Amino acid sequence: MALTTSRVAKNTIFLTIATVGQKALAFLYFILIARLAGVEGTGKYFFVVSFTTIFSIFVDLGLSSVLIRETAKKKEMAGKYLGNILGAKIVLGLLTYLAVILAINVMDYPPATKFMVYLSGIVMLLDSFNVTFYAVFRGHQNLRYESMGVVVSEVLIIIFGGVSLWLHAPLYFLLLALMSGSIFNFFFSSVLLWKKTEVRPCLCFDKTLLISLFKIAYPFALAGIFVKVYSYLDSVLLSKMVGDAAVGFWSVAYKLTYAFQFIPMAFAAAAFPAMSAYFVSDKTMLRKTFERVLFYLAILAMPIAFGIFSLAEPLILKLYGASYVPSVLPLQVAIFAVIFIFLNYPVGSLLNATDRQMTNTAIMGVSMLVNVILNVILIPRYSFLGAAISAVISHTFLFIVGLIFAGRVVDYNKKFIFSALFKIVISAVAMSAVIIYLRPYVYWIFLVPIGAAIYFGLLFLIRGMEWRDVLNIFKALKKEEAVEMIDGRSEKI
């Protein structure tokens, strides 16, 4: 048992490091695209990948998540589960790819854009099968190979894409770069599945088994649909209503806004097992765990939001170049969504851990509708700034409604939460004011540690946090369970 626990711990650490490294590489790669492909080229690329990403959930429909769970329970059934899921995904994949082709043609985009969508659709299919193959390894608590695949595929993408950009190749070569990483992962994961496991899938369609798997998968599917539409529809609407340049300006603000999501993911994944256990055994500890995780994530989210707001202009200029100056204002607006993105993770974890997963999914669905309606109203009037406003309002709505329902599960200490949030906001605003004042006199990169010192110094001074809170934050980030909620797939945009 100790050996198994040690092996799982090592594997989860590998995947955590690999995933964070892959996301960092993907972020740097996107900066390269933005600088070398130009605003319109970046916008076209971002639209194409966003468009197919929305459809990607219909290839999987939550089946890979079910495969992980069911394989972990009954390893001897892994081959049968995998064979049926692969059979179902071949059918779903063909139907989804046809839907992608139909949709892009109905929307009447230029031939070059359509061709890029066709290529991106192939990447979508390959990635979906890669996720399924790696799901078997996850079900067997083996994450090393996925860790290797994640990093190597990203390196291939960067090499192929970087050379294409340097040689000024046509834009569709960036999709071929994505395809190179996906093809590698496809062969790597499938060959290792054959060599390193005893799973021998045989394509089949067991009607009874598939119906049972889809029944388990549908909450995952619904949540996936809501997340995909919520995350990427704004780019599609911008492309259609305003143009590729608008998507290009929005894309850099989007990337900076969502670059830190791995932090609340780690916290939520570390807290989720504890919340699940406390729901059964100790309601007081359930309440305290919820309060502390919410508090810790607020401590981390506020300086990120206010810091990037204060440094938005030099960040955009230094990372992406002067041609992206119009991205400064949408970034300054959208970055405040980070606060509610962080805070919603413990809320969602609490609802899921206490058997309110359908409630959580329903809240996500309503928030998605709010986001869509706001984008349809605001994008024609305010372009990419409208997308930023929509993101902040809809994430705020998601958090507030979720918090209301969380209050029906645990009677959390509202006085503690709001008192803590007040002190955190005061510290963040003071930090922001100092940074903005010093910006003309101090090089922007040096303002980051100065701002951090002011924020945490003031927070300690007004007793907004203690040293034990710092230790607990580091412990939560190091929890080995955290990897389970981190998506190991390549970040395509």
VMD Tcl script that draws the C-alpha trace (Angstrom):
set ca {
  {0.00 0.00 0.00}
  {2.82 2.39 0.89}
  {4.55 1.59 -2.38}
  {1.37 2.29 -4.34}
  {0.82 5.58 -2.52}
  {4.43 6.60 -3.18}
  {4.12 5.76 -6.88}
  {0.89 7.73 -7.25}
  {2.41 10.69 -5.40}
  {5.41 10.73 -7.75}
  {3.19 10.42 -10.82}
  {0.90 13.23 -9.74}
  {3.89 15.47 -9.08}
  {5.18 14.68 -12.60}
  {1.87 15.61 -14.19}
  {1.47 18.77 -12.12}
  {4.93 19.98 -13.13}
  {4.38 18.91 -16.74}
  {1.00 20.64 -16.96}
  {2.19 23.91 -15.45}
  {5.27 23.79 -17.70}
  {3.14 23.04 -20.76}
  {0.82 25.95 -20.00}
  {3.80 28.26 -19.54}
  {5.23 27.12 -22.90}
  {1.82 27.57 -24.54}
  {1.61 31.09 -23.13}
  {5.05 32.00 -24.50}
  {4.17 30.41 -27.83}
  {1.04 32.53 -28.07}
  {3.12 35.66 -27.46}
  {5.29 34.58 -30.40}
  {2.21 34.12 -32.58}
  {0.82 37.49 -31.56}
  {4.07 39.30 -32.37}
  {4.84 37.55 -35.65}
  {1.40 36.78 -37.10}
  {0.04 40.28 -36.47}
  {-3.30 41.32 -35.00}
  {-5.53 39.96 -37.79}
  {-3.53 36.76 -38.19}
  {-3.67 36.13 -34.44}
  {-7.40 36.88 -34.45}
  {-8.04 34.45 -37.29}
  {-6.01 31.72 -35.57}
  {-7.72 32.33 -32.21}
  {-11.16 32.23 -33.84}
  {-10.47 28.98 -35.69}
  {-9.29 27.13 -32.58}
  {-12.06 28.63 -30.44}
  {-14.66 27.57 -33.00}
  {-13.62 23.92 -33.05}
  {-13.03 23.86 -29.29}
  {-16.73 24.60 -28.75}
  {-17.60 21.51 -30.82}
  {-14.98 19.30 -29.16}
  {-17.19 18.39 -26.20}
  {-19.63 16.63 -28.55}
  {-16.94 14.13 -29.54}
  {-16.44 13.06 -25.94}
  {-19.68 13.93 -24.09}
  {-18.02 13.19 -20.76}
  {-17.11 9.60 -21.65}
  {-13.40 10.02 -20.87}
  {-14.21 11.19 -17.34}
  {-16.44 8.15 -16.90}
  {-13.68 5.90 -18.26}
  {-11.27 7.17 -15.58}
  {-13.77 6.59 -12.80}
  {-15.01 3.19 -13.94}
  {-11.52 1.87 -14.78}
  {-10.34 2.85 -11.31}
  {-13.21 0.81 -9.85}
  {-13.00 -2.24 -12.15}
  {-9.62 -2.46 -13.85}
  {-10.49 -5.83 -15.40}
  {-13.28 -4.10 -17.36}
  {-11.01 -1.39 -18.83}
  {-10.72 -3.10 -22.22}
  {-14.45 -3.49 -22.61}
  {-15.14 0.08 -21.47}
  {-12.47 1.45 -23.82}
  {-13.66 -0.60 -26.80}
  {-17.24 0.63 -26.46}
  {-16.22 4.22 -25.80}
  {-13.90 4.23 -28.84}
  {-16.70 2.82 -30.97}
  {-19.09 5.52 -29.74}
  {-16.48 8.26 -30.22}
  {-15.80 7.26 -33.82}
  {-19.48 7.82 -34.58}
  {-19.65 11.00 -32.47}
  {-16.42 12.26 -34.02}
  {-17.65 11.85 -37.60}
  {-20.95 13.53 -36.79}
  {-19.21 16.38 -34.95}
  {-16.71 16.94 -37.76}
  {-19.58 17.10 -40.26}
  {-21.31 19.60 -37.97}
  {-18.11 21.73 -37.89}
  {-17.94 21.71 -41.70}
  {-21.63 22.55 -42.03}
  {-21.50 25.35 -39.45}
  {-18.47 27.12 -40.91}
  {-19.97 26.96 -44.39}
  {-23.34 28.26 -43.24}
  {-21.53 31.16 -41.55}
  {-20.03 31.95 -44.97}
  {-16.38 32.50 -44.03}
  {-13.64 32.93 -46.68}
  {-12.08 29.75 -48.15}
  {-8.81 30.27 -46.24}
  {-10.64 30.40 -42.90}
  {-12.73 27.35 -43.81}
  {-9.59 25.37 -44.66}
  {-8.06 26.29 -41.30}
  {-11.24 25.15 -39.54}
  {-11.10 21.82 -41.39}
  {-7.52 21.31 -40.15}
  {-8.42 22.38 -36.63}
  {-11.32 19.90 -36.72}
  {-8.85 17.06 -37.34}
  {-6.81 18.24 -34.36}
  {-10.03 18.24 -32.33}
  {-10.67 14.58 -33.22}
  {-7.11 13.46 -32.50}
  {-7.08 15.23 -29.13}
  {-10.35 13.63 -28.12}
  {-8.94 10.14 -28.72}
  {-5.69 11.09 -26.96}
  {-7.66 12.09 -23.88}
  {-9.46 8.73 -23.95}
  {-6.22 6.74 -24.18}
  {-4.69 8.70 -21.32}
  {-7.92 8.19 -19.34}
  {-7.07 4.48 -19.12}
  {-3.67 5.34 -17.61}
  {-5.36 7.71 -15.15}
  {-7.77 4.95 -14.20}
  {-4.73 2.79 -13.43}
  {-3.21 5.70 -11.43}
  {-0.31 6.02 -13.86}
  {0.31 9.59 -14.93}
  {3.95 9.49 -16.00}
  {3.31 8.83 -19.68}
  {0.73 11.57 -19.94}
  {3.24 13.93 -18.33}
  {5.79 13.06 -21.01}
  {3.23 13.35 -23.81}
  {2.02 16.76 -22.61}
  {5.51 18.29 -22.65}
  {6.87 16.63 -25.81}
  {3.77 17.50 -27.85}
  {3.98 21.14 -26.75}
  {7.66 21.30 -27.68}
  {6.84 19.87 -31.14}
  {4.10 22.46 -31.60}
  {6.44 25.29 -30.65}
  {9.24 24.07 -32.92}
  {6.98 23.52 -35.94}
  {4.97 26.71 -35.32}
  {8.03 28.81 -34.51}
  {9.81 27.78 -37.73}
  {6.62 28.46 -39.71}
  {6.31 31.94 -38.24}
  {10.02 32.66 -38.82}
  {9.72 31.61 -42.47}
  {6.50 33.62 -42.87}
  {4.61 30.49 -43.96}
  {0.85 30.70 -44.55}
  {-1.24 30.90 -41.39}
  {-2.62 27.38 -41.77}
  {0.86 26.06 -40.91}
  {0.07 26.99 -37.29}
  {-2.75 24.43 -37.46}
  {-0.34 21.89 -38.92}
  {1.90 22.63 -35.93}
  {-0.97 21.78 -33.59}
  {-1.59 18.65 -35.63}
  {2.03 17.55 -35.22}
  {1.64 17.59 -31.43}
  {-1.70 15.78 -31.61}
  {-0.37 13.10 -33.97}
  {2.59 12.49 -31.68}
  {0.28 12.14 -28.68}
  {-2.03 9.81 -30.61}
  {0.71 7.34 -31.47}
  {2.55 7.80 -28.18}
  {-0.53 7.14 -26.02}
  {-1.90 4.28 -28.15}
  {1.44 2.46 -28.44}
  {2.12 2.79 -24.71}
  {-1.38 1.59 -23.96}
  {-0.57 -1.58 -25.87}
  {2.94 -2.06 -24.44}
  {2.55 -0.89 -20.85}
  {-0.90 -2.21 -19.96}
  {-2.90 -5.37 -20.43}
  {-5.83 -3.44 -21.88}
  {-6.73 -4.80 -25.32}
  {-9.70 -2.84 -26.64}
  {-11.89 -4.30 -29.33}
  {-14.22 -1.89 -31.10}
  {-17.74 -2.87 -30.15}
  {-21.19 -1.48 -29.44}
  {-22.67 -3.08 -26.36}
  {-25.97 -1.22 -26.25}
  {-26.66 -1.92 -22.58}
  {-23.17 -0.91 -21.47}
  {-23.13 2.25 -23.59}
  {-26.50 3.37 -22.23}
  {-25.22 2.93 -18.67}
  {-22.02 4.85 -19.50}
  {-23.93 7.72 -21.10}
  {-26.21 7.92 -18.06}
  {-23.17 8.40 -15.87}
  {-21.56 10.80 -18.37}
  {-24.40 13.23 -19.00}
  {-23.64 15.57 -16.05}
  {-20.02 15.75 -17.26}
  {-21.27 16.40 -20.79}
  {-23.60 19.20 -19.73}
  {-20.90 20.87 -17.64}
  {-18.47 20.52 -20.56}
  {-20.90 22.12 -23.01}
  {-21.54 25.03 -20.65}
  {-17.81 25.59 -20.07}
  {-16.90 25.44 -23.77}
  {-19.65 27.83 -24.86}
  {-18.97 30.11 -21.88}
  {-15.25 30.25 -22.62}
  {-15.08 30.52 -26.40}
  {-18.34 31.84 -27.87}
  {-17.25 35.46 -27.39}
  {-14.37 34.95 -29.85}
  {-16.72 33.41 -32.43}
  {-19.23 36.25 -32.04}
  {-16.46 38.86 -32.27}
  {-15.16 37.28 -35.46}
  {-18.58 37.23 -37.10}
  {-19.89 40.57 -35.84}
  {-16.73 42.71 -35.85}
  {-13.82 40.96 -37.59}
  {-10.50 39.17 -37.11}
  {-8.67 42.21 -35.75}
  {-11.18 42.47 -32.88}
  {-10.55 38.82 -32.03}
  {-6.82 39.49 -32.10}
  {-7.11 42.34 -29.60}
  {-9.42 40.28 -27.38}
  {-7.21 37.19 -27.54}
  {-4.26 38.76 -25.72}
  {-6.53 40.11 -22.96}
  {-8.17 36.68 -22.73}
  {-4.85 34.86 -22.41}
  {-3.62 37.08 -19.59}
  {-6.96 36.87 -17.79}
  {-7.13 33.06 -17.79}
  {-3.39 32.38 -17.38}
  {-3.66 31.75 -13.63}
  {-6.52 29.25 -13.55}
  {-4.24 26.41 -12.47}
  {-4.02 28.02 -9.00}
  {-7.71 27.67 -8.02}
  {-7.78 24.29 -9.79}
  {-5.08 23.04 -7.44}
  {-6.86 24.42 -4.37}
  {-10.23 23.01 -5.39}
  {-8.81 19.58 -6.13}
  {-6.98 19.50 -2.81}
  {-10.11 20.59 -0.91}
  {-12.64 18.42 -2.73}
  {-11.77 15.06 -1.06}
  {-11.76 16.73 2.36}
  {-15.12 18.39 1.73}
  {-16.59 15.08 0.56}
  {-15.40 13.33 3.73}
  {-16.50 16.11 6.07}
  {-19.96 16.18 4.48}
  {-20.47 12.71 5.92}
  {-18.54 12.97 9.16}
  {-18.11 16.57 10.36}
  {-20.28 19.50 9.21}
  {-18.27 21.97 11.31}
  {-15.04 21.04 9.54}
  {-16.88 21.23 6.21}
  {-17.81 24.83 6.97}
  {-14.32 25.74 8.13}
  {-12.66 24.14 5.09}
  {-14.96 26.06 2.75}
  {-14.28 29.35 4.54}
  {-10.52 28.94 4.58}
  {-10.21 27.92 0.92}
  {-12.40 30.87 -0.10}
  {-10.23 33.14 2.06}
  {-6.92 31.84 0.68}
  {-8.03 32.14 -2.93}
  {-9.20 35.70 -2.31}
  {-5.73 36.51 -0.91}
  {-4.15 35.23 -4.15}
  {-6.73 36.55 -6.64}
  {-6.86 40.19 -5.52}
  {-3.19 41.13 -6.11}
  {-3.24 39.36 -9.48}
  {-6.33 41.32 -10.59}
  {-5.29 44.72 -9.23}
  {-1.65 44.21 -10.18}
  {-2.37 43.40 -13.83}
  {-4.93 46.25 -13.93}
  {-2.19 48.64 -12.81}
  {0.46 47.26 -15.19}
  {-1.79 46.47 -18.16}
  {-0.18 48.97 -20.55}
  {3.48 48.01 -20.02}
  {2.50 44.31 -19.99}
  {0.78 44.59 -23.37}
  {3.54 46.72 -24.87}
  {6.41 44.52 -23.68}
  {4.80 41.14 -24.30}
  {2.83 41.73 -27.48}
  {4.03 45.01 -28.98}
  {2.65 48.47 -29.75}
  {0.13 47.14 -32.29}
  {-1.83 45.62 -29.37}
  {-2.36 48.87 -27.43}
  {-6.16 48.60 -27.99}
  {-6.01 45.45 -25.83}
  {-5.09 47.45 -22.73}
  {-8.61 48.59 -21.79}
  {-10.32 45.19 -22.28}
  {-7.54 43.62 -20.22}
  {-8.07 46.15 -17.43}
  {-11.77 45.25 -17.41}
  {-11.54 41.49 -17.96}
  {-8.82 40.92 -15.37}
  {-11.32 41.52 -12.56}
  {-13.07 38.34 -13.65}
  {-10.04 36.56 -12.14}
  {-11.37 37.35 -8.65}
  {-14.66 35.57 -9.27}
  {-13.04 32.76 -11.28}
  {-10.86 31.98 -8.25}
  {-13.65 32.30 -5.70}
  {-16.08 30.15 -7.65}
  {-13.85 27.07 -7.45}
  {-14.46 26.41 -3.73}
  {-18.16 27.16 -4.23}
  {-18.40 24.62 -7.04}
  {-16.33 22.11 -5.08}
  {-18.63 22.43 -2.07}
  {-21.75 21.85 -4.16}
  {-20.19 18.86 -5.93}
  {-18.85 17.37 -2.71}
  {-22.27 17.57 -1.04}
  {-24.21 15.82 -3.83}
  {-25.44 19.11 -5.35}
  {-23.59 18.55 -8.64}
  {-26.75 19.02 -10.70}
  {-27.40 22.30 -8.89}
  {-23.87 23.40 -9.74}
  {-24.34 22.35 -13.37}
  {-27.66 24.23 -13.56}
  {-26.01 27.39 -12.19}
  {-23.28 27.03 -14.83}
  {-25.96 26.67 -17.50}
  {-27.79 29.83 -16.44}
  {-24.48 31.71 -16.22}
  {-23.67 30.56 -19.75}
  {-26.99 32.00 -20.97}
  {-26.24 35.28 -19.19}
  {-22.85 35.36 -20.88}
  {-24.29 34.64 -24.33}
  {-27.03 37.27 -23.98}
  {-24.58 39.91 -22.77}
  {-22.16 39.15 -25.61}
  {-24.92 39.38 -28.22}
  {-25.98 42.76 -26.80}
  {-22.58 44.28 -26.00}
  {-20.25 43.05 -28.76}
  {-22.04 44.90 -31.61}
  {-21.85 48.11 -29.55}
  {-18.48 47.87 -27.82}
  {-16.59 45.19 -29.77}
  {-13.92 43.38 -27.70}
  {-14.58 45.67 -24.71}
  {-18.12 44.26 -24.73}
  {-16.65 40.74 -24.50}
  {-14.59 41.84 -21.47}
  {-17.61 43.37 -19.72}
  {-19.65 40.23 -20.43}
  {-16.95 38.02 -18.94}
  {-16.79 40.00 -15.69}
  {-20.58 40.22 -15.23}
  {-21.24 36.56 -16.00}
  {-18.43 35.30 -13.72}
  {-19.73 37.58 -10.97}
  {-23.22 36.18 -11.48}
  {-21.88 32.60 -11.37}
  {-20.13 33.26 -8.06}
  {-22.98 35.13 -6.34}
  {-25.65 32.57 -7.28}
  {-23.33 29.72 -6.34}
  {-22.57 31.35 -2.99}
  {-26.31 31.66 -2.26}
  {-26.78 27.93 -2.82}
  {-23.59 27.16 -0.86}
  {-25.15 29.00 2.08}
  {-27.96 26.45 2.04}
  {-25.43 23.67 2.47}
  {-23.22 25.19 5.16}
  {-23.93 28.12 7.45}
  {-20.60 29.79 6.70}
  {-19.43 32.71 8.81}
  {-20.51 35.69 6.73}
  {-18.93 38.16 9.12}
  {-15.53 36.46 8.78}
  {-15.78 36.22 4.98}
  {-16.83 39.80 4.35}
  {-14.44 41.23 6.96}
  {-11.57 39.29 5.38}
  {-12.57 40.35 1.85}
  {-12.74 44.00 2.95}
  {-9.18 43.89 4.33}
  {-7.92 42.09 1.23}
  {-9.53 44.65 -1.10}
  {-8.12 47.56 0.93}
  {-4.61 46.08 0.66}
  {-4.99 45.42 -3.08}
  {-6.28 48.94 -3.79}
  {-3.39 50.48 -1.84}
  {-0.93 48.32 -3.79}
  {-2.54 49.38 -7.08}
  {-2.40 53.07 -6.16}
  {1.31 52.89 -5.34}
  {2.11 50.99 -8.55}
  {0.22 53.50 -10.70}
  {2.00 56.38 -8.92}
  {5.47 54.83 -9.35}
  {4.96 53.59 -12.92}
  {6.44 56.71 -14.60}
  {9.57 56.48 -12.42}
  {10.28 52.77 -11.99}
  {10.74 50.11 -14.67}
  {7.57 48.01 -14.70}
  {9.16 44.64 -13.86}
  {10.51 46.03 -10.57}
  {7.02 47.19 -9.63}
  {5.92 43.55 -9.27}
  {7.97 42.77 -6.11}
  {7.33 46.29 -4.80}
  {3.58 45.78 -5.22}
  {3.72 42.33 -3.61}
  {5.62 43.73 -0.61}
  {3.08 46.52 -0.16}
  {0.10 44.19 -0.51}
  {1.26 41.48 1.89}
  {2.87 43.97 4.27}
  {-0.35 45.93 4.63}
  {-2.40 42.74 4.84}
  {-0.28 41.57 7.78}
  {-0.36 45.04 9.34}
  {-4.17 45.21 9.39}
  {-4.33 41.54 10.43}
  {-5.91 40.40 7.21}
  {-3.74 37.28 7.31}
  {-1.24 35.47 9.56}
  {1.90 33.40 8.98}
  {-0.07 30.18 9.41}
  {-2.18 31.24 6.42}
  {0.96 31.49 4.29}
  {2.00 27.97 5.33}
  {-1.49 26.61 4.63}
  {-1.51 28.16 1.15}
  {1.77 26.44 0.26}
  {0.51 23.16 1.69}
  {-2.64 23.36 -0.43}
  {-0.66 24.05 -3.58}
  {1.60 21.06 -2.88}
  {-1.26 18.62 -2.27}
  {-0.77 15.62 -4.52}
  {-4.51 15.36 -5.13}
  {-4.40 18.71 -6.92}
  {-3.36 17.14 -10.17}
  {-6.65 15.34 -10.59}
  {-8.43 18.50 -11.57}
  {-5.71 19.81 -13.89}
  {-6.41 19.12 -17.53}
  {-3.35 17.44 -19.01}
  {-4.34 18.08 -22.59}
  {-2.38 20.51 -24.72}
  {-3.61 24.06 -24.41}
  {-4.32 24.92 -28.02}
  {-4.78 28.66 -27.69}
}
mol new
graphics top color blue
foreach p $ca { graphics top sphere $p radius 0.5 }
foreach p [lrange $ca 0 end-1] q [lrange $ca 1 end] { graphics top cylinder $p $q radius 0.2 }
display resetview
